[in-house]
Every structure is written in structure tokens, then in C-alpha cells.
């Protein structure tokens, strides 16, 4: 049976919205792997982006394992359970529908990396960047090199990324204080698709880390994980098919 781009997206979405409304440990009914096997090329996996410039791209070591576990337990998406690590020049870059980047320091992209990131995003990839309090200036400079004609804009609260699985009617959750500024979610759109989502003054990745890593209440950890589930679900169900 031939599966169209539209039908494969609907199958993926149907697979992931049968979510439990209770505790993280509750598991929803699974669907047959065939329902998501036609989602397109690449793997349902999350990769941490390794970049140059001196920033600690490896920050928040328990964040992605916890997010991956939440996606696996709360959805029927057959996500790979191991966090991957890639550079923008890695031959496996286009295998991953979801990249995550964070850090406190400097991000610097080469001309080759600028071209590769632009190609990755325009071909259907999704990048989530989480400012870990220190990345903002260099990230904004580098992403302006990637898309000089597409500025970062605040993502409206009505966007599916805030309601595809869990509801966030006022936007991204704020985990830690950043000079008293509110949490913001910025993005770059390619057509109608949100290709890049940037959480600023939020420390979302800190919220994904093991409970007890920071003196945050478990409820805040839960809210951060819920938004992460939304991000991944949106990324894989909106992915452009070649």
C-alpha cells in the first residue's frame, strides 16, 4: 500500500496522542510499528548537537535521557532509547529528525556548518536550542548567518507546539530565573512549519534533568518534560518528506 506524506503524518500523530493523563509510569496502548514505519527517512531519535566555540554543548547530561524516557513511556512513537551526539558535518546528521543544542558559552559555526544547518532545516529537520544562561548572544549571531532573511520571531501561544499533546496556553515553562525575565519561545518558520524553536530565559533542559539535581519542585520537572514531549511530537509529525 502506498502511503502518502499526509497519511503518514496522520498515522504518526494518531500513534502519539493516545497519552495517559496520570503519572509518568502509566503506559498508553501501543500501536503496531507499521503505523509509524512510513514516517519518512531517518530514525525517530534525538541527537545532541556538538558545536565549536568553547560553549559546553554537553551540559545537562541527564536531560535528554529523561526526555527520551518520557516520550517512550507516554507515546507510541518508537523512539530510540539512546541519546545520540552529532556535529553539523557528521554524515549521519540528516538521519535525525530532532536536534537539541544547549550551553552556557560561545557557539561558533564554520561556513560549512552554516550551510549544513540551513540545508538540514530546510529539508525538514527540527532544531531545539535551549539557552542555558550564556548562549544567547552567540546563538543569535550564528543563526542570523544561517538565515539572514528569516529573523527569530516569538512563537504565538496558539501554535500547535503548545498544545499538540499537552496544553501550554501561556507559552514555555520557566524553570530557573534569568534576571527576572519571562520565559520566551522564539522560532524560525519555513513556510508554515516551525523548523527551529529557541527557549530563552527558561532553562528547559535543567527542568528535564534528574529530580534533585536542582532544588526545583517535581511539578516543575513534570511541566518541563511535558513541553519536551510536545516538541518532539511536533518535530516528527510536521517533518517534510523528500
N, C-alpha and C positions, 0 to 999 in steps of 0.2 A: 504494500500500500504506500502510495506517495504521500509524504507529509509536507504540507506547505509551511512557510515561515510563520504564518498567522496561527495555523493549527498547532504547531509545535510550541509556540508561546503559550497558547491556551492550556495545553497539556501540562506544561511546566507550572503555570500558575495554579491549575487545579491540584497539582501534586503538592504544592507548598502551602495552600491556605487551609488545609484540614488541621488546624492547630489546636492544641489544648489551651484552655483558658485558665488552668490551675497552675500547679507548681512545675518547675523546670523538669522534674523527674518524670512527669506524665508523658507518655508517648502517644502520638496520634496513630491511627491506622496507616499502614504503608500501602503504596500503590506499586504496581508492577514496574520494574526497571524500564520496560519497554516504553512506558509513558513519557519518560524523560530522555531516553536514548537518542531521540531525534532532535535534541535541542540545538544541534549545530556542532561544528568542530570545536575541539578543545575539551578540557576537563572541568568538572564542577569542583574547583579548588580555589583556595585563597593563597596568594603569594605576597610576601613582604618585599617591598621594593628596596633594594640596596643602592644607595647613591653616594657620590663623592662630595667633597667639600668640607668634611670634618664633622658633620652632624651625626648624632648617634641614631642611625636608622634602625638599630637593633633594640631600641628602648621598649619598655613594657613587655618583657619576654613571655608572660603568661596570658597576654591579652588575646592573641589570635587563637591559641589552643582552646581557650574558654569560649570564644565566639564560635569557632568551628563546632565544638561540642553542642552548643545551644542550637545551632542550625540543624545539626544531625538529629537532635532529640525532639525538636519542635516542628520540624517539617519532614516531608517525604523526599526531599531532594537528596540524591545520593552523593553528598559532598565527600571529597577525600578527607580523611581524618588527620592528615599530617599537614602542617604549615610548610609551604614552600618558600624559597628565597630566590629572587631573580634580580638581575640587572637589566637595564633597558637595552643592552646589546646582547643579551642572552638569546640563543636560538629558540628557547622554549617560551619566550615572552608571550607570544600570541596564543599559546595553549591555555592561558589563564583568563577567565572572564572577569576576575576581580583582583585588583592590586591594592595594597594598603601601604601607605607611607606615613611615617611619623618621625619625631626627633625634636631635640632642643636647639640644635645649632644650625650650621650653614648647609644649604643644599646648592650644589653646583652641577649643571649639566653641560656636557660637551655638545658640539654641534651635531654629532651623530646621534647622541641621546635625545636631543631636541626633536630631530626628525623622526626617530623611532617612537617617541611618546606620542607625537602628533599622529603618526600612522596607526599606532595601537588604538588610540581613542577614536579616530575616525572610522576604523574598521570594526568598531563595536565593543571594544574593551571599556572597562569601567575602572576608574581610579578614585579611591577614597584617601584623602590626605587629612591627617589629624594634627593640628598644631599642638605640640607638647610644651608650649610656652617657650618660644625662641626661634621657631622655624618660619614665622610669618613673613618677615621681610624678604628673606632669600627665596622662599617659595613663590611669593607674588612676582618677584623679579623673573624667576625662571619660567613660570607658567606664561608670563607675558611674551617670552621668547617663543614658546611653543605655539601659542595662539595670539599673535599680535592684533588680530581682528576680532577676537572673541573675549571680551572682558569678563572677569568674575562678577556674577550678579547674585543677589540674595535669592535663594530658592523660596518661592511662595509656600506658605503653610498648607495650601490646598494641593500641593504636588503629591503624587502617589507615594513618594519616598517616605512621607509622613503618615501614611495610612494603608499601605499595601497589605500589611499583616497586623500591626499594632498602630493605634492612633496616637499621634503627637500633634494635637491641634495648635500648639504654640511653638512648634519647631524643635530644634535639638535640645536634648537634656544637658544641663550644666553640671558637671561632676566636680570640678575644682574652680576656685576663684582665680581670675586673671585681672587684677587691678580693678575689681568690681564691675567689669564689663559683662554684658549679657552674652550668652552663647549664641553664636551665629552659624548658619549653614549657607555657604556660598556654592555656586556651581558654574559650570560651563556647559552650555547646551549645543548639541549638534543636531540641527533640525529640531524635532520635538523631544529628542532623547537627552536626558541628563547623562553626560559622559564622565564628568568629574564632579565630585562632591567634597567640599572642604569645610571641616568643622573647626571653627576658630573660637577661642576663649571658652572651650567646652571640656577639653581633656577626656574625650570619649574613650580613648584607648586605656586611660587609667581606670575608667569605670568597668572595662572588660577584665581587668586583672583579678587575680585571686582575692576573694574576700579576706580582709585582714591586711592586705598589702598597704592600704591607706586607711585612715580612720573614717571611712565612709560607711553609711548605713547599708545593709544588704538591699534595701529597697532601691537605692540609687544604682547599685550594681545591676539589679534586675532591669531597671529602666534603660541603662546603657546597652545591655545585651539585647533588649527588645528593638532598640533602634538599629543595632548592628544586624539583626535578623532582617529588618526591613531593607537595609542597604543591599545585602547580598541577594535577597529575593528580587528586588527591583533590577539589580545588575544582570541576573541571569534570565529574567523574563523579558527584558527590553533589548537584549543583545541583538545586534544586526546580523542577519545571516548573509554570508558572501554569495 
